[in-house]
Amino acid sequence: MNKKTIIEEYHKLTDSKSKSDVSKQQRGRIFENLICRLFKSEGVLIREPYYTDDNRAEQIDGAIKIDNRILLLEVKWVESGLAASDLYAFIGKISNKLEGTIGIFISKELLKNNFLNAITKGRRRNTIIIHGNDIEYLFSLDFNIKEYIAYLIDLYSYDNILHLSASNYLEQEKLLRSRDDINESKEHIDKDKIARFLALIDKKEVASDATIEIEVDEFSTDEKVWVLKYLMKKYGEYREASERVYTGLLYYREANSSNIIKNLIADKGITEITAEDYFSLVIEKQSAYYLIPLFWNRYLPYYRDYHQRNEINEAIVSVFVNVIGDWDSENTLTNVIEEIWEELSCAQKKKTYWEYIEIYIDYHRKRKFDQKQFAYKLLESEFEPQKEKFIRLYLESKISKDIQEFDLKNEDIQPEVSSYRKKYERVLLQIDIEGEEEFLNELFAKSI
């Protein structure tokens, strides 16, 4: 089976024009078929979509075999609203099979962090997730799917990482090679000294600032730069793993890495040299871990000089939208967004502003925290000149979405208007309208 043909069909399916030609249900089935054909082209598909024999109790989207392990497939293309219950149902299917069976949950759309956290909640892990931008790598000619999944099986068997993206996998492979291939011909790079120092990361204790400082002082500028680049690239992986295990090797690895990074980027010369690498990581990783004060406060002075500033802004906005619901991350990202607000494009501002409207009306978030304070600043002051435009567009979008989702008719308008007035009372006060009810009636009438 020609992999190139499958990839061409995939790109045709994901093309914006083609997407409008098929229903969402049809598109999901086509995507499922393409995934199975892709695995078949890799020589790992052992069974196409089927129902189990116990009165067709369960539907399985396919089965593959890698390194003598059986992996059952669940393939989804749901643009929004994919619930954790879909994952729980699939995990249940895997749990019903012989011990050692693994599941692969494949989603065309990027899944939120709370969805990923459901993998191991209260149970032994048996599922791998491949989602979002990972899919683009799967449908690439030069990407080895079999090696990627085999690597994930090994990694998740001995570590507590929730998800290693395809891009991070490729980067990790490069790093492993680069660690062995440090150019010893360079006068200022001592391979053995760096290797000994990096062993400090995995000691089952937190190294003191004094110990790190003594070691780092022995490095040349080139060696400091190499170590910092290496640890920055690994940081997201270490941080994710440590947040699930608060003791043991994973905890010490993250703690020691953080302390070493903190020591290295305290040197303005090293920070300036590595600024471009840092911003490239922000764009590539799109992770809140790279926007914490440890990094952002040190590299902010170089932000406005970076040539791909719009790409950085897009990545930051994307990360913010993805962490909504994680209040600590919302606060962290808010400090970043407030710093760069005037640098955002109109589209980026609108997307972010809409999230802050939701934060603004949520009574569970307390005003003393950063995300709530910035929401008040955006809504109740003249800080953002396009405030009224963004609020109107937000309400129009919400109403249009509700009408489609709940199939609302003219006779439903009045109760919906009452509901909207109550929910968005404080938001409506921020725009120049003669009457809230008349304004909402007009929006509903226009959308139905």
C-alpha positions in Angstrom: 0.0 0.0 0.0 1.4 3.4 -1.1 2.0 5.6 2.0 2.4 8.7 -0.2 -1.2 8.2 -1.6 -2.6 7.9 1.9 -0.8 11.1 2.9 -2.3 12.9 -0.1 -5.8 11.7 0.8 -5.3 12.9 4.4 -4.2 16.4 3.2 -7.2 16.5 0.9 -9.5 15.6 3.8 -8.0 18.3 6.1 -8.1 21.0 3.4 -10.6 23.7 4.4 -12.5 23.4 1.2 -12.7 19.6 1.4 -13.8 19.8 5.1 -16.9 21.6 4.1 -17.8 19.0 1.5 -18.3 16.1 4.0 -20.3 15.8 7.2 -18.4 15.6 10.5 -19.6 12.0 10.8 -18.3 11.1 7.3 -15.0 12.9 8.0 -14.5 10.9 11.2 -15.1 7.6 9.3 -12.7 8.6 6.5 -10.1 9.7 9.1 -10.4 6.3 10.9 -10.0 4.5 7.5 -6.9 6.5 6.7 -5.3 5.7 10.1 -5.9 2.0 9.6 -4.5 2.2 6.0 -1.5 4.1 7.3 -0.7 1.4 9.9 -1.2 -1.2 7.2 1.4 0.6 5.0 3.8 0.4 8.0 3.2 -3.4 8.2 1.8 -3.3 11.7 -2.0 -3.5 11.2 -3.3 -7.0 12.2 -7.0 -6.3 12.2 -9.2 -3.6 10.7 -12.2 -2.1 12.6 -14.4 -4.7 14.2 -17.0 -5.6 16.9 -16.1 -8.0 19.6 -17.8 -11.4 19.4 -19.8 -11.1 22.6 -22.9 -9.9 20.9 -21.1 -7.0 19.2 -20.7 -5.5 22.7 -17.7 -3.3 21.8 -16.5 -1.5 18.7 -12.7 -1.5 18.2 -11.3 0.8 15.5 -8.4 -1.5 14.6 -5.5 -3.5 16.1 -1.8 -3.2 15.5 1.2 -5.2 16.7 4.6 -3.6 17.6 7.4 -5.3 19.4 5.2 -8.3 20.0 2.7 -6.1 21.9 -1.0 -5.9 20.8 -2.4 -2.3 20.7 -6.1 -1.6 20.1 -7.1 1.6 18.4 -9.7 4.3 19.1 -9.8 7.0 16.5 -11.6 10.3 17.0 -12.1 13.6 15.0 -14.3 15.7 17.2 -13.6 19.5 16.8 -14.8 20.4 20.3 -16.4 18.8 23.4 -14.6 15.5 23.4 -15.3 14.3 26.9 -13.1 12.4 29.3 -15.8 9.8 29.4 -14.9 8.8 25.8 -11.4 8.0 27.1 -12.7 6.2 30.1 -14.9 4.1 27.9 -11.9 3.1 25.7 -9.8 2.4 28.8 -12.6 0.1 29.9 -12.4 -1.8 26.6 -8.7 -2.3 27.1 -9.1 -3.4 30.7 -11.5 -6.1 29.6 -8.8 -7.7 27.4 -5.9 -9.9 28.3 -3.4 -8.2 30.7 -0.7 -6.5 28.7 -3.0 -5.3 26.0 -2.4 -1.6 25.2 -4.7 1.0 23.8 -3.9 3.9 21.5 -6.3 6.8 21.6 -5.8 8.9 18.4 -7.5 12.3 18.2 -7.1 14.7 15.3 -7.8 17.6 17.5 -5.6 18.8 20.4 -6.8 17.5 23.7 -6.7 19.6 26.9 -4.6 18.8 29.9 -7.6 17.7 32.0 -8.3 15.1 29.3 -4.7 13.8 29.4 -4.8 13.6 33.2 -7.6 11.1 32.9 -5.2 8.5 31.6 -4.0 7.3 34.9 -6.7 8.6 37.3 -7.3 5.9 39.9 -6.0 3.1 37.7 -3.0 1.4 36.2 -2.1 3.0 32.8 -2.8 1.0 29.7 -3.3 3.7 27.1 -1.2 5.9 24.8 -2.5 9.1 23.4 -1.6 10.6 20.1 -3.3 13.9 19.3 -3.2 17.3 17.8 0.0 18.1 15.9 1.2 14.5 16.4 -1.1 13.5 13.6 0.7 15.7 11.1 3.9 13.8 11.9 2.1 10.4 11.4 1.1 11.5 7.9 4.7 12.5 7.0 6.8 10.3 4.6 10.0 10.5 6.7 8.4 9.8 10.1 8.8 6.3 11.4 5.5 5.5 13.2 6.6 2.1 14.3 9.7 3.4 16.1 7.7 6.3 17.7 5.2 4.0 19.2 7.8 1.5 20.3 9.6 4.4 22.0 6.4 5.4 23.8 5.8 1.9 25.0 9.3 1.8 26.5 9.1 5.3 28.0 5.7 5.0 29.6 6.7 1.6 31.0 9.4 3.1 33.2 8.4 6.8 33.5 5.3 8.8 34.5 5.1 11.1 31.5 1.5 11.6 30.3 2.4 12.4 26.7 5.5 12.7 24.6 4.6 14.5 21.4 6.0 13.5 18.1 7.9 16.7 17.8 9.5 16.2 21.3 10.3 12.6 20.4 12.2 13.7 17.3 13.9 16.4 19.4 14.8 13.9 22.1 16.3 11.6 19.5 18.5 14.5 18.3 19.5 15.3 21.8 20.5 11.7 22.5 22.7 11.8 19.4 24.1 15.2 20.2 25.0 14.2 23.7 27.2 11.5 22.2 28.5 13.7 19.4 29.7 16.8 21.2 32.3 18.1 19.0 35.5 17.3 20.9 37.6 19.2 18.4 36.1 22.5 19.8 38.6 24.0 22.2 36.0 25.0 24.8 33.9 21.8 25.0 34.9 19.0 27.3 32.6 16.1 26.7 33.5 14.1 29.8 33.2 17.1 32.1 29.7 17.9 30.8 28.6 14.2 31.1 29.8 14.1 34.7 27.9 17.3 35.5 24.7 16.2 33.9 24.8 13.1 36.1 24.1 15.5 38.9 20.5 15.7 37.6 19.7 12.1 38.5 21.1 12.0 42.0 18.5 11.2 44.6 19.0 14.5 46.3 18.6 18.2 45.5 22.0 19.7 44.8 22.7 22.8 46.7 23.1 26.2 45.0 26.7 26.2 46.2 27.5 22.8 44.6 26.0 23.9 41.3 27.8 27.2 41.3 31.2 25.5 41.9 30.6 23.1 39.1 29.3 25.8 36.6 32.2 28.1 37.4 34.5 25.5 35.9 32.7 25.7 32.5 33.6 27.8 29.5 31.0 30.0 27.9 30.5 27.3 25.2 29.9 24.6 27.7 27.4 26.7 29.7 25.5 27.4 26.6 25.4 23.8 25.6 24.2 22.6 29.0 21.5 25.3 29.2 20.2 24.5 25.7 20.1 20.8 26.6 18.3 21.3 29.8 15.8 23.8 28.4 14.8 21.3 25.7 14.4 18.6 28.4 12.7 20.8 30.9 9.1 20.3 29.8 9.4 16.5 29.9 11.0 16.6 33.4 8.4 19.1 34.7 5.5 17.1 33.5 6.8 13.9 35.0 7.6 15.5 38.3 4.1 17.0 38.7 2.8 13.4 38.9 5.4 12.1 41.3 6.4 14.3 44.2 9.2 12.1 45.4 11.9 9.9 43.9 14.1 10.3 40.8 11.6 12.3 38.8 11.2 14.9 41.5 15.0 15.3 41.9 15.6 15.4 38.2 13.2 18.4 37.8 14.4 20.1 40.9 18.1 19.9 39.9 17.4 20.9 36.3 15.5 24.0 37.5 18.3 25.0 39.9 21.0 24.5 37.2 18.9 26.5 34.7 18.4 29.3 37.3 22.1 29.5 37.8 23.0 29.6 34.1 20.4 32.2 33.0 21.4 34.5 35.9 24.4 35.3 33.6 23.1 37.9 31.2 25.7 37.0 28.6 24.5 33.4 28.5 20.8 34.5 28.4 21.5 36.8 25.5 23.3 34.0 23.6 20.4 31.5 24.2 17.5 33.9 23.7 16.7 32.8 20.2 16.8 29.1 21.3 14.4 29.9 24.1 11.9 31.6 21.9 12.1 28.8 19.3 11.2 26.4 22.1 8.2 28.5 23.1 7.0 28.3 19.5 7.8 24.6 19.1 6.7 23.2 22.5 3.6 25.4 23.1 3.8 24.4 26.8 3.0 26.5 29.9 6.2 25.1 31.4 8.3 27.3 29.2 6.4 30.4 30.2 6.9 30.2 33.9 8.9 33.1 35.6 12.1 31.0 35.7 12.3 31.5 31.9 10.0 34.3 30.9 11.4 36.9 33.4 14.9 36.4 32.1 14.2 36.3 28.4 11.5 39.1 28.3 14.1 41.8 27.6 14.9 40.1 24.3 11.3 39.5 23.3 10.8 42.6 21.2 14.1 42.0 19.2 13.1 38.4 18.2 12.3 38.2 14.5 9.4 35.7 14.9 7.5 37.7 17.5 4.1 37.0 15.9 4.8 33.3 16.1 5.7 33.6 19.8 2.4 35.5 20.4 0.4 32.9 18.6 2.1 30.1 20.7 1.4 32.0 24.0 -2.3 32.6 23.1 -2.6 28.9 22.1 -1.1 27.8 25.4 -3.4 30.1 27.4 -6.5 28.8 25.7 -5.3 25.2 26.3 -4.7 25.7 30.1 -8.1 27.3 30.8 -9.4 25.5 33.8 -6.0 25.1 35.4 -6.1 28.2 37.6 -2.4 28.2 38.5 -1.4 28.1 34.8 -4.0 30.8 34.0 -2.3 33.1 36.5 1.1 32.3 35.2 0.1 32.9 31.6 -1.8 36.1 32.5 1.5 37.6 33.7 3.0 36.9 30.3 0.0 38.0 28.3 -0.3 41.3 30.2 3.3 42.1 29.3 2.8 41.5 25.6 -0.9 42.6 25.2 -0.1 45.6 23.0 2.0 43.3 20.7 -0.8 40.9 20.0 -2.7 41.0 16.7 -6.4 41.9 16.6 -7.3 38.2 16.1 -5.0 37.1 18.9 -6.5 39.8 21.2 -10.0 38.7 20.4 -9.3 35.0 21.0 -7.7 35.8 24.4 -10.3 38.5 25.3 -13.1 35.9 24.9 -11.4 33.6 27.4 -11.1 36.5 29.9 -14.9 37.2 29.5 -15.5 33.7 30.8 -13.0 34.3 33.7 -14.7 37.6 34.4 -18.2 36.1 34.9 -17.0 33.0 36.8 -17.8 33.5 40.5 -15.5 30.7 41.6 -12.3 32.5 40.6 -11.4 35.0 43.3 -10.6 38.6 42.4 -7.3 38.6 44.3 -5.7 36.4 41.7 -3.9 37.5 38.6 -6.2 36.1 36.0 -9.3 37.6 37.6 -7.6 41.0 38.1 -6.6 41.2 34.4 -10.1 40.1 33.4 -11.5 43.1 35.4 -8.9 45.4 33.8 -9.9 44.2 30.3 -13.7 44.5 30.9 -14.1 47.4 33.4 -11.5 49.9 32.2 -10.5 51.5 28.9 -7.3 49.5 28.8 -8.4 47.8 25.5 -9.8 50.2 22.9 -11.6 47.4 21.1 -13.4 46.2 24.2 -16.9 46.9 22.9 -16.2 45.2 19.5 -14.8 42.1 21.2 -17.8 41.8 23.6 -20.3 42.2 20.8 -18.5 39.6 18.7 -18.3 37.2 21.7 -22.1 37.5 22.4 -22.9 37.0 18.8 -20.7 33.9 18.6 -22.2 32.4 21.8 -25.8 33.0 20.7 -25.1 31.6 17.2 -23.5 28.5 18.7 -26.3 28.0 21.2 -28.9 28.3 18.4 -27.2 25.7 16.3 -26.4 23.3 19.2 -29.9 23.4 20.7 -31.8 24.0 17.5 -33.5 27.0 18.9 -36.6 28.5 17.2 -38.3 31.9 17.4 -40.5 30.8 20.3 -37.3 30.0 22.3 -35.9 33.5 22.1 -37.6 35.1 25.1 -36.5 32.5 27.7 -33.0 32.5 26.2 -32.8 36.3 26.4 -33.7 36.2 30.1 -31.0 33.6 30.7 -28.4 35.6 28.8 -29.4 38.8 30.7 -28.8 37.1 34.0 -25.6 35.3 33.0 -23.9 38.2 31.2 -25.4 41.1 33.2 -22.0 42.6 34.2 -20.6 42.1 30.7 -23.6 43.9 29.1 -22.9 46.9 31.3 -19.5 47.3 29.7 -21.0 48.2 26.2 -23.0 51.1 24.9 -26.5 49.8 24.4 -29.9 51.4 25.1 -31.5 48.3 26.6 -30.1 44.9 27.4 -33.3 43.0 26.5 -33.7 44.8 23.1 -30.1 44.3 22.3 -30.2 40.5 23.0 -33.5 40.1 21.2 -31.9 41.7 18.2 -28.9 39.4 18.3 -31.1 36.3 18.6 -33.4 37.4 15.8 -30.5 38.1 13.5 -28.9 34.6 14.2 -32.1 32.4 14.0 
